[in-house]
Amino acid sequence: MSGRRWITHAICCAYANWNALTEIGATWTGASGRPGSPPRTKSLDTFDFKAIPSLNKSLVLELARCEWIERRENCIALGPAGTGKTHTALALGLAACQRNHSVLFVTAAALVRELMEARDERRLRLLQKQLAKVNLLIVDELGYVPFTAVGSELLFEVISRRYENGATLVTSNLPFDEWTSVFGSERLTGALLDRLTHHVHILEMNGESYRLATSKKRARKAGAIAAPDASSHGPAEPKGGATEAD
């Protein structure tokens, strides 16, 4: 599997903590096929809790102690795009690695795609066993891409195998009552939610996109700087065309 990038990244690779990582088929690899660092890392030290007032900071800090992982519970972060769900998930993954838990981070779409490829290549059973062994499985961005019936069933099987056997963290831009639009089946969605939410910690992350707010602030700052420059040149002389009388 040299050179393949089927998993987004294993967080531990970036922290010289290889022993804490249960490898799933292959580590993150570059074009040369050699193990490489994941493309991004996040910690709670850099998270702006003031930007997301709906988020329960004390709960996040409690989760960072990783006792919920040892109890094999779940965590679900819900909220619109740009509110810090992925940042929080990566930070909790880092905290788990620092306590020698094996962690795997993957987007929902990438995980389903790999499960379907594994089924076609007759290695699904092995992959399912490997996914079940990880102490913390982080499934990011559930809700952006709907799954086929087969893809939904394969992801449901992963969640079912991990139920009370391993901790799972899911981030989603959709409220629970809209998850059927992703899985396509009310019965399957209900069964999946039943397993995920039995022992669960829910992070509500509602608010304006942090990236959008930052862009607006930058634009306002740029406008404030440009305004004095424009006024210093005085009013422009009319060069014909429409006038007030027009």
N, C-alpha and C positions, 0 to 999 in steps of 0.2 A: 504493500500500500504506500510505498515511498512516493513522496511528492503530492499525495492527495490532500485536499483540504476539506474533507467532508464535515468536520466539526469546526465551528467558528474559532474557538480557541480554548485551551485548558489554562485557567488562570494561574495555576501554580508555576508554570514554566517561567514566568517573568520574575519570580522571586527566589530563584535558586533553591526551590523547595521540591525538587523532583520526587523525593521519597514520599511526599504527601499526596502524590498524584496517582490514581489508578488509571492507567492508560486505557483508552477505549479504541482498540485496533491500531491507532497511530497517534503520535503527538502532533501538535501543530508543526507543519513542515514548510519550508520555503521551496523555491524552484529546484534547488540542488538536492532536495530530499533530506537535508539535515534538519534536526529539530531547531526551531526558532522561537523567539519570544512572541507572545500574542500582540496584536496591533494596538491595544489600548488597555489601560488599567485605571481603576478608580478606587478612591477610598472615602470614608465618611468625613475625613478631615477637610476635604475639598467640596463637600456638599453644602449648598446654601439652603438651610432649613427655613429661613425667613421668606424665601421666594415661594415656598409651598406651605402656606399656613395650615392647610387641611391635613398634612402629614403628622402623624403622632411620633414626635421625635423620641420620646422615652421608649416607645415600643421598638423603634429601629435600633436604638442603643442596646436594648435588652436582647434583640435578635443577634446583634453583633457578638454577644457572649457565646452564641452557638449551642446553648443548652437545648434548643428546639431541634437541632440537628441530631443530637445524641438521643433525643426522645423520638426521632423519626417522624416529626410533624411536618406540616407544609406551610408555605407562605405564598400569598397572592398579592401582587401589587397592581392596583387598578387606577386608570386615569388616562386622560387624553395625551396625545403626543407632546413631547418636550417638557414633561413635568418631572423628569428625573428617575423614572422607573428603572431604566437600564443602569444608570449610575448607581442606584441603591443596590440593585441585584449584584453588580460587579463588586461593590464594596463589601457586601455580606459574603460573597464568594471568597474575597481576599481574607476576610476575618476568619473564615472556616479553614482556609489553607494554612494560615498562621497557627492554627490549633491542630494541624496535622490531619485534617479531614480531606478526603479525596473529593474534588470538585470538577464538574464539567459544565461549561457554558455553551449554549447553542441556541440559535433562533428556532422557533417552531417550524418555519418553512424548511430550513436546512435539515432538521431532524427527521421530518416526514419524508423528505426527498431521499435521505440516506436509508431510511427504513425500507422504502420502496425499492431502492437499488439493491439492498441486501436481500430482499425477498426474491428479486429477479435473478440474483447471483447465487441463490441457495446458501446464504450465510446469515439468514435472519435469526435463527435460533441462537447462534453464537453472539450476535450483536445484542439481542435482547438480554442474554445472561450478563453480558458486560455492562450494559446500561443499568441493570438492576443492582450491580455491585457498588456503584458510586455512592458515597455518603451523601452528597448534595448534587442534585441535577437541577440546573437552572435553564428553564425554557423561556426564552425572551421573545417578545413581539407576537404573542398569540392574538390573532384577530385581524391582522392586516391582509392575510392571504387565506381564502377559503380552501378547504381540503376536499379531495375526492372521497368517495365512500371508503375506498381501500385505505387511503392515507389516514382518514379519521379512525378507522378500526385499528390500524397499526399504532397510532399514538395512544389510543385508549388502552391498548395492551401494555404499553410501557408504563402508563400511570397505574394500571391495575397491579402490575407486578411489584411496583414500588410501594404500594399502599401498606403502611405500617412496617415496611422493610427498609425504607430509606426516605430521606427528606427531599422534597421537591419544591422549587421556587418558580412560580410562573408570573410573568408580567403580561398585561393585556390592556389594550385601549378600549375594550368593550366591557360593559356591565354584564353580569352573569346572564340576564335574560336575553342577551343578544348573542350568546355563544353558539346557539343553534345555527346561526348564519355561517359559522365557520365549519361546524361538523356536519351540518346537513340533516341530522336526525335528532329529534327531540328525545327519544328514548336513550340513545347513546350519550347525548349531552348530559342528560339527567344522571345517568349512571356514573359518568366521569366526574361531574360536580359532587356527587355523593361521596366519592372517594377522596377527592381533593379537599373538600371542605369539612370532613369529619374532624380532623385535628388540624386546624388552620389558624394562621395569623394573617389578618387582612390589612394591607396598607392602602388607605384611600389617598390618592395623590391627584386631587382635582385642582384646577387653576389654569392660569394662562401659561402657554408654552414659555419655558425659560429662555430658549433660543430666540423666540419671537420678541420677548420683552427686552432681551439684550440688544437685538437689532434695532428696536424702536429707540432705546436709550442712546445708542450710538448715533442714530440718525438725528435725534434731537440735539445732541451735543455738536454734531457737525453743522447743523443749521444755525445753532447759536454762535458758532465761531464765524460762519460765513456772513451772518447778518451785519456785524460791525464793519466788515470789509466793504460790503456793498454800500453802506450809508456814508462811508468816508469819502466816497467819490462824488457825493452830492447828487441831486436829481438829474436824470438824463434829459438832454435837450430833445424836444419833439422833432422827428424827421419826416413829417408828413403823415398821411394816412388818417385814421379816425381821430376825431377830437371829441371833447365833452359835448359840443353842440350836436355832434352826430347822434 
